[in-house]
Amino acid sequence: MRSWLRFALVALSLAGPALTGCSREAAAPIEEPAWPEGLPRPQDAAEAERLEQAGTRWTNRQARQLYLERVAGIAAEVEAWQKQQIPAEEQARRAYQIRHDARMTARAMMSDPAELAALQERDRAKYGNPDGPTFEWLLERARAKGLEGDAAYLSIVESAQRTDASVNKGLGF
């Protein structure tokens, strides 16, 4: 298991519930190091899989960088949706999908099957799904916190823009 994943899993297990969720910090665009010239940035998981089969390899840091860039881009989308007066539920579904697609693309970029399996097992234990929380899981969680209607949906929009600070730190972000 690579050191960053081992670090993240150990940190999460030692810290307990305090670190198992996402941080309250919004994902910041990543500026350094620059993406290597000529290294493709897959648009989705299927493209990442095709590129990997053709010999492209990414580091876990590069996969996380792409993920963080995609998550950071949600803020501009939300601003546009609000100007277009898109209903809160639709904003939540769109923000969730961007985040989920970014997760799946980053995971498709990972070259070590054992590391991918560890992430999937973590998500299965935490969310009951190897690919992270479902939209329905997030909505139920918001409702369990007493949020209803637009407030529940807007909490999903907000959470879609946060990432796990301990994983980011473990990869140097």
N, C-alpha and C positions, 0 to 999 in steps of 0.2 A: 504494500500500500504506500502510495506516495506520501511524503512528509506533510504536505499541506492538509491532506484529508485526515491523516492520523492526528495531526494537531487539532483540526476542527472537531473531530469526533471525541478526542480526549477532553478538549476544552468544554464541549457541550455536556459530556457525561459528568465532569467534575463540577461544573457550574450549576447543574440542575436546571430547574424551570426558569431561572433568571436569564439564561442565555439561549434557551431553546427556541425562542421566537425571533422575529425579525426586529431589527433595530428601529428606532424612531427616526433615524436619520434618512433623509431622502438619498436615493442613489445619485452620485455625482458623475458627470461625464468624465471619462477617463482620457487623460491627455498623454501620459507617459507610461511605459515607453511607446514610441510610435509603432503602429502595426507594421510588421516587416513587409517591404515592397514585394509585390507578387504573391503574397499569401492571400488566398481567397477568403472572403467573408460570406459564409453561406447565408442565404436568405431564410432558410428553414431547415428542419431536421432532415428532410428527404435529400436536400442538396448537400448537406454536410455528410450524409452517408454515402452519396455518390462520389463526392470528392475524396472521402477517406478510402473508398474502394479503389480509386484511381491513384492512390498514393499520397494524398495530402495528409499532413499530420499537424496538429496544433498542440500546444502545451495547455495544461489546465489553466494557467494564468491567462492565455489568449482566449480560451473558451469563456472564462469568467469576465474578461474585458468586454467581449462581444455582448454577453448577457447584461452587464452593467450599462453598457451604452444603450441597449434596447430598452431596458427598464427606465433609464433616465429620459428617454424620448417620450415616455408616456405623458409627462407633464405638458409638453407642447400640444399633444393630441387632446388632452383634457381641456386645455384652454380653447382650442378650436371647437370642440364639442359643446362647450358652454356657450360660446358665441353663436353657435348654430341652434342653441336651445334643445339639444338632444336630451331626452329624459334621463334621469339619474340611473334607472335600471339599465338602459342601453349603454350608458357610459361605463357602468360597472362591468357589464358583459364584455365590452370592447377592451377595457383596461385589463381585465382578467385574462382575456385571450392573448393579448400582446405579451403579458408576463409569462403565461403558460408556454406560448410558442418560443419565447426566448429561452426558457428553461429547457425545453425539449431540444432546441437547436444546440445549446451549450452541451447538453449531455451527449448528443450525437457526435460532437466534436471530441469527446474524451476517448483516448486510445486504450486505456486500461479497463478491461471488462470488470475486474474486481472492484475498482473504485466506483464505477457506475453502479454495480450491484450494491455496494455499501450505501450509496445515496438513495437508491430505490428502496432498500430495506428501511432506512431511516424514515423515508416518506410513508412507507407502508405502516410503520409503527405509529407515526405521528398523525397521519391523515387518513389511514386506511386505504391508501392508493399509492402505488409505486411511482406515480408521476406527479406527486404533489397534491395539494388540495384541489378539490373540484369546486366549481362555482357554488354549487349547492352547499358544500361543507362550509365555505366562507360565509354564505348567507345565514346558515344556521348558527354559526359562531357569533355573527353580529347580532342576531336576534337573542341569543343566550345572554348577551351583554346588555339587553334591554333596548336595542335599537330597532326601530320599525320604519317601514316605508322608505322614503328617500334617504333618511339618515343611515339605514342599513346598507343601501346601495353605495352611498358616498363613502362609507367606511371601507368598502371593497376597492373603490377607486383609489383611496388614499393608501391602503395597504399594498396595492399593486405597484406602488412607486417606492417601496422600502425593500431593502435587501438585508441579508444576514451580515451584520458587522463583523462577527468573529470569523466567518469564512472569508470575507473581503480582506481582513487584516492578515489572515493566514496566507493569502496569496499576494500580499504586498500592496493592497489598495487602501 
